[in-house]
Amino acid sequence: LHTHPGGFVSVQDVFAAIYRGLREPLLQQDLATLSSEDLALLRRNSRMRRAHRSVWMHADGRTETEMGGESVVKIDFLAERRRFMGIRPAIPKELPPRKRLGEVFVAEVGPLNE
């Protein structure tokens, strides 16, 4: 995440990082950890996403077609939960190792049709 002089991060920086991060392709080793049911659901979500976009541009500038047209990206985990509901501080059980309260935030998302 880009920091500005003085060490602050803007709201635009946060949203740009989320935008780029959700468009990153999943690696084969990530896919290998999923159950067959989860993998089938993720691939279905990917097909649905691609059916609604003529061109999908990844953060590195490659398009879906240039990647073989079958890539699964991180946003596919969200399925229809793509309506931004806000950002909140993480609660203790959501903290990664070695992180403290106030250092981690959670983006809340909900269904598109609500």
TIVO-2410 file (N, C-alpha, C; in nm, 3 decimals):
# residues 114
REC num residu      c1      c2      c3 atome chaine
REC   1      L   0.084  -0.117   0.000     N      A
REC   1      L   0.000   0.000   0.000    CA      A
REC   1      L   0.089   0.123   0.000     C      A
REC   2      H   0.056   0.217  -0.084     N      A
REC   2      H   0.134   0.340  -0.097    CA      A
REC   2      H   0.113   0.429   0.026     C      A
REC   3      T   0.222   0.479   0.083     N      A
REC   3      T   0.209   0.576   0.191    CA      A
REC   3      T   0.258   0.711   0.142     C      A
REC   4      H   0.200   0.815   0.195     N      A
REC   4      H   0.234   0.952   0.159    CA      A
REC   4      H   0.335   1.007   0.258     C      A
REC   5      P   0.399   1.121   0.226     N      A
REC   5      P   0.491   1.182   0.322    CA      A
REC   5      P   0.421   1.201   0.457     C      A
REC   6      G   0.487   1.164   0.562     N      A
REC   6      G   0.428   1.170   0.694    CA      A
REC   6      G   0.368   1.036   0.737     C      A
REC   7      G   0.368   0.937   0.645     N      A
REC   7      G   0.325   0.802   0.680    CA      A
REC   7      G   0.176   0.777   0.673     C      A
REC   8      F   0.097   0.867   0.614     N      A
REC   8      F  -0.047   0.842   0.609    CA      A
REC   8      F  -0.086   0.772   0.480     C      A
REC   9      V  -0.202   0.709   0.483     N      A
REC   9      V  -0.259   0.638   0.369    CA      A
REC   9      V  -0.396   0.701   0.343     C      A
REC  10      S  -0.425   0.733   0.218     N      A
REC  10      S  -0.553   0.795   0.186    CA      A
REC  10      S  -0.661   0.690   0.163     C      A
REC  11      V  -0.786   0.732   0.169     N      A
REC  11      V  -0.898   0.644   0.139    CA      A
REC  11      V  -0.885   0.592  -0.004     C      A
REC  12      Q  -0.841   0.676  -0.096     N      A
REC  12      Q  -0.821   0.634  -0.235    CA      A
REC  12      Q  -0.717   0.523  -0.242     C      A
REC  13      D  -0.610   0.533  -0.165     N      A
REC  13      D  -0.507   0.428  -0.161    CA      A
REC  13      D  -0.567   0.295  -0.118     C      A
REC  14      V  -0.654   0.298  -0.016     N      A
REC  14      V  -0.716   0.176   0.036    CA      A
REC  14      V  -0.805   0.113  -0.071     C      A
REC  15      F  -0.892   0.194  -0.133     N      A
REC  15      F  -0.983   0.140  -0.234    CA      A
REC  15      F  -0.907   0.091  -0.357     C      A
REC  16      A  -0.802   0.160  -0.396     N      A
REC  16      A  -0.722   0.115  -0.510    CA      A
REC  16      A  -0.656  -0.019  -0.480     C      A
REC  17      A  -0.607  -0.037  -0.358     N      A
REC  17      A  -0.544  -0.164  -0.319    CA      A
REC  17      A  -0.647  -0.278  -0.316     C      A
REC  18      I  -0.767  -0.250  -0.267     N      A
REC  18      I  -0.873  -0.351  -0.266    CA      A
REC  18      I  -0.909  -0.388  -0.410     C      A
REC  19      Y  -0.925  -0.288  -0.494     N      A
REC  19      Y  -0.960  -0.310  -0.635    CA      A
REC  19      Y  -0.856  -0.399  -0.704     C      A
REC  20      R  -0.728  -0.365  -0.686     N      A
REC  20      R  -0.621  -0.444  -0.748    CA      A
REC  20      R  -0.616  -0.585  -0.689     C      A
REC  21      G  -0.627  -0.594  -0.558     N      A
REC  21      G  -0.616  -0.723  -0.491    CA      A
REC  21      G  -0.725  -0.821  -0.531     C      A
REC  22      L  -0.847  -0.772  -0.549     N      A
REC  22      L  -0.957  -0.860  -0.587    CA      A
REC  22      L  -0.946  -0.911  -0.730     C      A
REC  23      R  -0.864  -0.848  -0.809     N      A
REC  23      R  -0.847  -0.888  -0.949    CA      A
REC  23      R  -0.725  -0.977  -0.972     C      A
REC  24      E  -0.654  -1.008  -0.864     N      A
REC  24      E  -0.537  -1.096  -0.876    CA      A
REC  24      E  -0.583  -1.239  -0.901     C      A
REC  25      P  -0.520  -1.307  -0.997     N      A
REC  25      P  -0.555  -1.447  -1.021    CA      A
REC  25      P  -0.513  -1.535  -0.903     C      A
REC  26      L  -0.589  -1.640  -0.880     N      A
REC  26      L  -0.551  -1.738  -0.779    CA      A
REC  26      L  -0.446  -1.831  -0.838     C      A
REC  27      L  -0.350  -1.864  -0.758     N      A
REC  27      L  -0.243  -1.953  -0.802    CA      A
REC  27      L  -0.288  -2.098  -0.790     C      A
REC  28      Q  -0.223  -2.184  -0.867     N      A
REC  28      Q  -0.258  -2.326  -0.864    CA      A
REC  28      Q  -0.246  -2.384  -0.723     C      A
REC  29      Q  -0.144  -2.342  -0.647     N      A
REC  29      Q  -0.129  -2.395  -0.511    CA      A
REC  29      Q  -0.243  -2.348  -0.421     C      A
REC  30      D  -0.302  -2.230  -0.448     N      A
REC  30      D  -0.420  -2.185  -0.372    CA      A
REC  30      D  -0.541  -2.271  -0.407     C      A
REC  31      L  -0.560  -2.297  -0.535     N      A
REC  31      L  -0.673  -2.377  -0.580    CA      A
REC  31      L  -0.663  -2.520  -0.528     C      A
REC  32      A  -0.541  -2.571  -0.514     N      A
REC  32      A  -0.520  -2.709  -0.468    CA      A
REC  32      A  -0.565  -2.729  -0.323     C      A
REC  33      T  -0.577  -2.622  -0.246     N      A
REC  33      T  -0.617  -2.635  -0.106    CA      A
REC  33      T  -0.769  -2.640  -0.089     C      A
REC  34      L  -0.845  -2.616  -0.196     N      A
REC  34      L  -0.991  -2.611  -0.188    CA      A
REC  34      L  -1.052  -2.750  -0.203     C      A
REC  35      S  -1.167  -2.769  -0.140     N      A
REC  35      S  -1.241  -2.894  -0.159    CA      A
REC  35      S  -1.298  -2.894  -0.301     C      A
REC  36      S  -1.338  -3.010  -0.350     N      A
REC  36      S  -1.394  -3.017  -0.485    CA      A
REC  36      S  -1.522  -2.936  -0.495     C      A
REC  37      E  -1.601  -2.930  -0.388     N      A
REC  37      E  -1.725  -2.851  -0.387    CA      A
REC  37      E  -1.694  -2.702  -0.395     C      A
REC  38      D  -1.596  -2.657  -0.315     N      A
REC  38      D  -1.558  -2.515  -0.316    CA      A
REC  38      D  -1.498  -2.476  -0.451     C      A
REC  39      L  -1.418  -2.564  -0.507     N      A
REC  39      L  -1.357  -2.537  -0.637    CA      A
REC  39      L  -1.463  -2.526  -0.746     C      A
REC  40      A  -1.562  -2.615  -0.744     N      A
REC  40      A  -1.671  -2.609  -0.843    CA      A
REC  40      A  -1.750  -2.479  -0.828     C      A
REC  41      L  -1.776  -2.437  -0.704     N      A
REC  41      L  -1.848  -2.312  -0.680    CA      A
REC  41      L  -1.766  -2.192  -0.728     C      A
REC  42      L  -1.638  -2.194  -0.701     N      A
REC  42      L  -1.550  -2.084  -0.743    CA      A
REC  42      L  -1.544  -2.075  -0.896     C      A
REC  43      R  -1.535  -2.189  -0.963     N      A
REC  43      R  -1.533  -2.188  -1.111    CA      A
REC  43      R  -1.667  -2.140  -1.167     C      A
REC  44      R  -1.777  -2.177  -1.102     N      A
REC  44      R  -1.909  -2.128  -1.145    CA      A
REC  44      R  -1.916  -1.976  -1.131     C      A
REC  45      N  -1.868  -1.925  -1.017     N      A
REC  45      N  -1.865  -1.781  -0.996    CA      A
REC  45      N  -1.780  -1.711  -1.101     C      A
REC  46      S  -1.668  -1.773  -1.137     N      A
REC  46      S  -1.579  -1.717  -1.239    CA      A
REC  46      S  -1.650  -1.711  -1.375     C      A
REC  47      R  -1.720  -1.818  -1.411     N      A
REC  47      R  -1.795  -1.820  -1.538    CA      A
REC  47      R  -1.902  -1.711  -1.540     C      A
REC  48      M  -1.973  -1.696  -1.428     N      A
REC  48      M  -2.077  -1.593  -1.420    CA      A
REC  48      M  -2.018  -1.453  -1.434     C      A
REC  49      R  -1.903  -1.430  -1.369     N      A
REC  49      R  -1.838  -1.299  -1.378    CA      A
REC  49      R  -1.796  -1.270  -1.521     C      A
REC  50      R  -1.736  -1.370  -1.586     N      A
REC  50      R  -1.689  -1.349  -1.724    CA      A
REC  50      R  -1.805  -1.330  -1.820     C      A
REC  51      A  -1.918  -1.392  -1.794     N      A
REC  51      A  -2.035  -1.377  -1.882    CA      A
REC  51      A  -2.091  -1.235  -1.878     C      A
REC  52      H  -2.063  -1.163  -1.770     N      A
REC  52      H  -2.115  -1.026  -1.756    CA      A
REC  52      H  -2.013  -0.920  -1.792     C      A
REC  53      R  -1.897  -0.959  -1.836     N      A
REC  53      R  -1.792  -0.862  -1.877    CA      A
REC  53      R  -1.732  -0.910  -2.008     C      A
REC  54      S  -1.722  -0.819  -2.103     N      A
REC  54      S  -1.662  -0.858  -2.230    CA      A
REC  54      S  -1.510  -0.870  -2.217     C      A
REC  55      V  -1.448  -0.784  -2.138     N      A
REC  55      V  -1.302  -0.790  -2.116    CA      A
REC  55      V  -1.277  -0.768  -1.969     C      A
REC  56      W  -1.198  -0.854  -1.909     N      A
REC  56      W  -1.160  -0.840  -1.768    CA      A
REC  56      W  -1.012  -0.811  -1.763     C      A
REC  57      M  -0.977  -0.698  -1.707     N      A
REC  57      M  -0.837  -0.657  -1.701    CA      A
REC  57      M  -0.781  -0.688  -1.563     C      A
REC  58      H  -0.672  -0.765  -1.560     N      A
REC  58      H  -0.606  -0.796  -1.434    CA      A
REC  58      H  -0.513  -0.682  -1.394     C      A
REC  59      A  -0.473  -0.683  -1.268     N      A
REC  59      A  -0.389  -0.576  -1.215    CA      A
REC  59      A  -0.259  -0.561  -1.292     C      A
REC  60      D  -0.208  -0.670  -1.349     N      A
REC  60      D  -0.082  -0.662  -1.423    CA      A
REC  60      D  -0.103  -0.620  -1.568     C      A
REC  61      G  -0.227  -0.587  -1.607     N      A
REC  61      G  -0.254  -0.538  -1.742    CA      A
REC  61      G  -0.295  -0.645  -1.841     C      A
REC  62      R  -0.285  -0.773  -1.802     N      A
REC  62      R  -0.326  -0.880  -1.893    CA      A
REC  62      R  -0.477  -0.894  -1.889     C      A
REC  63      T  -0.534  -0.930  -2.002     N      A
REC  63      T  -0.679  -0.953  -2.007    CA      A
REC  63      T  -0.707  -1.101  -1.986     C      A
REC  64      E  -0.833  -1.132  -1.961     N      A
REC  64      E  -0.876  -1.271  -1.943    CA      A
REC  64      E  -0.836  -1.355  -2.063     C      A
REC  65      T  -0.855  -1.302  -2.183     N      A
REC  65      T  -0.823  -1.375  -2.305    CA      A
REC  65      T  -0.674  -1.408  -2.311     C      A
REC  66      E  -0.590  -1.311  -2.273     N      A
REC  66      E  -0.445  -1.333  -2.276    CA      A
REC  66      E  -0.402  -1.438  -2.174     C      A
REC  67      M  -0.486  -1.463  -2.075     N      A
REC  67      M  -0.454  -1.562  -1.973    CA      A
REC  67      M  -0.523  -1.695  -2.001     C      A
REC  68      G  -0.581  -1.709  -2.119     N      A
REC  68      G  -0.647  -1.834  -2.154    CA      A
REC  68      G  -0.796  -1.833  -2.130     C      A
REC  69      G  -0.849  -1.722  -2.078     N      A
REC  69      G  -0.992  -1.708  -2.061    CA      A
REC  69      G  -1.054  -1.787  -1.948     C      A
REC  70      E  -0.976  -1.858  -1.871     N      A
REC  70      E  -1.033  -1.944  -1.767    CA      A
REC  70      E  -0.985  -1.909  -1.627     C      A
REC  71      S  -0.921  -1.794  -1.610     N      A
REC  71      S  -0.864  -1.766  -1.480    CA      A
REC  71      S  -0.971  -1.741  -1.374     C      A
REC  72      V  -0.938  -1.781  -1.254     N      A
REC  72      V  -1.020  -1.755  -1.138    CA      A
REC  72      V  -0.947  -1.648  -1.059     C      A
REC  73      V  -1.018  -1.541  -1.027     N      A
REC  73      V  -0.957  -1.431  -0.953    CA      A
REC  73      V  -1.019  -1.421  -0.815     C      A
REC  74      K  -0.956  -1.346  -0.728     N      A
REC  74      K  -0.999  -1.342  -0.588    CA      A
REC  74      K  -1.142  -1.291  -0.571     C      A
REC  75      I  -1.188  -1.204  -0.658     N      A
REC  75      I  -1.326  -1.155  -0.644    CA      A
REC  75      I  -1.427  -1.267  -0.664     C      A
REC  76      D  -1.389  -1.375  -0.730     N      A
REC  76      D  -1.479  -1.488  -0.750    CA      A
REC  76      D  -1.521  -1.552  -0.617     C      A
REC  77      F  -1.441  -1.535  -0.511     N      A
REC  77      F  -1.480  -1.584  -0.379    CA      A
REC  77      F  -1.604  -1.512  -0.328     C      A
REC  78      L  -1.625  -1.389  -0.371     N      A
REC  78      L  -1.737  -1.308  -0.321    CA      A
REC  78      L  -1.870  -1.343  -0.385     C      A
REC  79      A  -1.867  -1.405  -0.504     N      A
REC  79      A  -1.989  -1.439  -0.577    CA      A
REC  79      A  -2.078  -1.317  -0.590     C      A
REC  80      E  -2.199  -1.322  -0.539     N      A
REC  80      E  -2.292  -1.209  -0.549    CA      A
REC  80      E  -2.277  -1.109  -0.435     C      A
REC  81      R  -2.184  -1.134  -0.343     N      A
REC  81      R  -2.163  -1.043  -0.230    CA      A
REC  81      R  -2.063  -0.936  -0.270     C      A
REC  82      R  -2.104  -0.846  -0.358     N      A
REC  82      R  -2.013  -0.744  -0.408    CA      A
REC  82      R  -2.062  -0.601  -0.382     C      A
REC  83      R  -2.161  -0.585  -0.296     N      A
REC  83      R  -2.208  -0.452  -0.260    CA      A
REC  83      R  -2.130  -0.405  -0.138     C      A
REC  84      F  -2.059  -0.294  -0.152     N      A
REC  84      F  -1.976  -0.243  -0.044    CA      A
REC  84      F  -2.064  -0.187   0.067     C      A
REC  85      M  -2.043  -0.236   0.188     N      A
REC  85      M  -2.124  -0.194   0.303    CA      A
REC  85      M  -2.045  -0.109   0.402     C      A
REC  86      G  -1.914  -0.104   0.387     N      A
REC  86      G  -1.833  -0.023   0.478    CA      A
REC  86      G  -1.707  -0.094   0.523     C      A
REC  87      I  -1.628  -0.022   0.600     N      A
REC  87      I  -1.504  -0.076   0.657    CA      A
REC  87      I  -1.512  -0.059   0.808     C      A
REC  88      R  -1.468  -0.162   0.881     N      A
REC  88      R  -1.471  -0.156   1.026    CA      A
REC  88      R  -1.341  -0.215   1.082     C      A
REC  89      P  -1.307  -0.180   1.205     N      A
REC  89      P  -1.191  -0.243   1.268    CA      A
REC  89      P  -1.217  -0.392   1.290     C      A
REC  90      A  -1.114  -0.472   1.275     N      A
REC  90      A  -1.125  -0.616   1.300    CA      A
REC  90      A  -1.147  -0.641   1.449     C      A
REC  91      I  -1.219  -0.750   1.478     N      A
REC  91      I  -1.235  -0.794   1.617    CA      A
REC  91      I  -1.123  -0.895   1.647     C      A
REC  92      P  -1.099  -0.925   1.773     N      A
REC  92      P  -0.985  -1.010   1.808    CA      A
REC  92      P  -0.976  -1.141   1.729     C      A
REC  93      K  -1.086  -1.212   1.708     N      A
REC  93      K  -1.077  -1.341   1.639    CA      A
REC  93      K  -1.043  -1.327   1.490     C      A
REC  94      E  -1.051  -1.207   1.435     N      A
REC  94      E  -1.019  -1.185   1.293    CA      A
REC  94      E  -0.875  -1.140   1.271     C      A
REC  95      L  -0.802  -1.118   1.377     N      A
REC  95      L  -0.666  -1.066   1.365    CA      A
REC  95      L  -0.569  -1.173   1.317     C      A
REC  96      P  -0.485  -1.141   1.218     N      A
REC  96      P  -0.378  -1.233   1.179    CA      A
REC  96      P  -0.273  -1.240   1.291     C      A
REC  97      P  -0.188  -1.342   1.288     N      A
REC  97      P  -0.082  -1.351   1.389    CA      A
REC  97      P   0.003  -1.223   1.394     C      A
REC  98      R   0.041  -1.185   1.513     N      A
REC  98      R   0.128  -1.070   1.538    CA      A
REC  98      R   0.066  -0.935   1.502     C      A
REC  99      K  -0.066  -0.928   1.487     N      A
REC  99      K  -0.134  -0.801   1.463    CA      A
REC  99      K  -0.217  -0.766   1.585     C      A
REC 100      R  -0.231  -0.636   1.611     N      A
REC 100      R  -0.307  -0.589   1.726    CA      A
REC 100      R  -0.434  -0.518   1.682     C      A
REC 101      L  -0.526  -0.504   1.775     N      A
REC 101      L  -0.648  -0.428   1.747    CA      A
REC 101      L  -0.610  -0.288   1.699     C      A
REC 102      G  -0.681  -0.241   1.597     N      A
REC 102      G  -0.653  -0.110   1.541    CA      A
REC 102      G  -0.558  -0.113   1.423     C      A
REC 103      E  -0.492  -0.227   1.400     N      A
REC 103      E  -0.399  -0.240   1.288    CA      A
REC 103      E  -0.463  -0.307   1.167     C      A
REC 104      V  -0.577  -0.374   1.186     N      A
REC 104      V  -0.641  -0.450   1.079    CA      A
REC 104      V  -0.786  -0.405   1.066     C      A
REC 105      F  -0.831  -0.388   0.942     N      A
REC 105      F  -0.968  -0.348   0.915    CA      A
REC 105      F  -1.034  -0.449   0.822     C      A
REC 106      V  -1.165  -0.460   0.830     N      A
REC 106      V  -1.243  -0.556   0.752    CA      A
REC 106      V  -1.338  -0.480   0.662     C      A
REC 107      A  -1.339  -0.516   0.534     N      A
REC 107      A  -1.436  -0.458   0.439    CA      A
REC 107      A  -1.561  -0.543   0.446     C      A
REC 108      E  -1.672  -0.482   0.478     N      A
REC 108      E  -1.801  -0.551   0.484    CA      A
REC 108      E  -1.867  -0.545   0.347     C      A
REC 109      V  -1.914  -0.660   0.298     N      A
REC 109      V  -1.983  -0.666   0.168    CA      A
REC 109      V  -2.114  -0.742   0.185     C      A
REC 110      G  -2.208  -0.714   0.095     N      A
REC 110      G  -2.337  -0.780   0.099    CA      A
REC 110      G  -2.384  -0.815  -0.041     C      A
REC 111      P  -2.498  -0.881  -0.050     N      A
REC 111      P  -2.552  -0.918  -0.182    CA      A
REC 111      P  -2.585  -0.796  -0.266     C      A
REC 112      L  -2.573  -0.810  -0.396     N      A
REC 112      L  -2.603  -0.701  -0.488    CA      A
REC 112      L  -2.750  -0.664  -0.486     C      A
REC 113      N  -2.837  -0.759  -0.460     N      A
REC 113      N  -2.981  -0.737  -0.475    CA      A
REC 113      N  -3.049  -0.686  -0.348     C      A
REC 114      E  -2.977  -0.646  -0.245     N      A
REC 114      E  -3.041  -0.593  -0.124    CA      A
REC 114      E  -3.062  -0.445  -0.136     C      A
***
